[in-house]
């Protein structure tokens, strides 16, 4: 039984899913994987189920009935991980924008150092983004600056989606009260953990844009992030 679970939400990731699973399992640390698939019409879930024959004890899948957003997929995965008593739960994309070789660094920041949450940060040391068009780099970079200004959270990369959580943090946060389901989900989770006094450390990583499959970014997701943080900042946290 591993003490660490990597949660990979998927929707139409048939080009990437087998390769990312094998790469995670190829790391020196023994990570388990939970794929949360939103009924991908391209057969992503079927690929994972076939791989379970090879990795029966450490590859898991939860198949949902519809495409309900990144945030709800992670909440589903968090609850599953808590129930299974994993001590460290890591968020990771399926498209290799997050390098599996960095998993151990995020894990060690929580397991061997003093962090309650560790964030794979694109902006803690310069701007470490590869293959993004300049307008998207600027949007992401200044979105994080904007969130930091509005909320006061002392992080350079507030919107990062490569994150390791101690189970104790997720057990403290009221997951059913998380309001955002898109881009702003990442902001809300970090903000609520920080407001509750948990220590969040940033680990510098290089983010590489996907080469296979289609991006899930949309205007509605950006809108939620830009205007949702103001509402979040003004609202009271659930007790």
ABEGO torsion letter per residue (X at the ends): XBABBBBBBBBGAAAAAAAAAAAAAABABBBBBBBBBBGBAAGAAAAAAAAAAABAAABBBBBBABBAEAAAAAAAAAAAAAAAGBABBBBBBAAGABBAAAAAAAAAAAAABABABBBBBAAABEBBBBGBBAAAAAAAAAAAAAAAAAAGBBBABAABABBBBBAAAAAABBAAABABABAAAAAAAAAAAAAAGBBBBBBBBBBBBBABEBBABBAAAAAAAAAAAAAAAABBBBX
